[in-house]
Amino acid sequence: MRCPFCAHDDSQVKDSRPTEDSTSIRRRRQCSKCGARFTTFERVQLREVTVVKSGANGKEARREAFDRSKLEQSISLACRKRDVAQEQIDQLVSGIQRQVETAGEAEIPSKRIGELVMDGLRQLDSVAYIRFASVYRDFSEARDFEEFASTVQEAANEQG
């Protein structure tokens, strides 16, 4: 593992343990050159999955490798300044990644990933859910927020 401080290619593992949700291994490492310590996380990748992004305005669909960090970043952004623990975000991201990798398909539409995120955020935090939906569904007016928020409120009232 390359040291993030001096870019030396050799480091020693000083401690390994599973994360709290047991979806990855946390490793404390020490660079053999500069002595700096850093943490890495190791996760199982079941298969390479390609995300198919729909082409807008007649453009051809784009394909790119599934990127867990992009997924985590978008969910974290939706949950910013909300009472949602990082552990909850990690669990949601891990769950979505597991669903994507175990679906048995080499390609998955970005729309399907968006739906999985929407389902997860709906259960996690209603404000984060609305924030994500506003970007995912491309809200253009305040009325779009009002209509969507009212459906979220109605669903919450039916459950409660």
Secondary structure, DSSP 8 states (H G I E B T S, - for coil): ---TTT--S-EEEEEEEE-TTSSEEEEEEEETTT--EEEEEEE---S--EEEE--STT---EEEE--HHHHHHHHHHHHTTSS--HHHHHHHHHHHHHHHHHS--SEEEHHHHHHHHHHHHHHH-HHHHHHHHHHHTT--SHHHHHHHHHHHHHHHHHH-
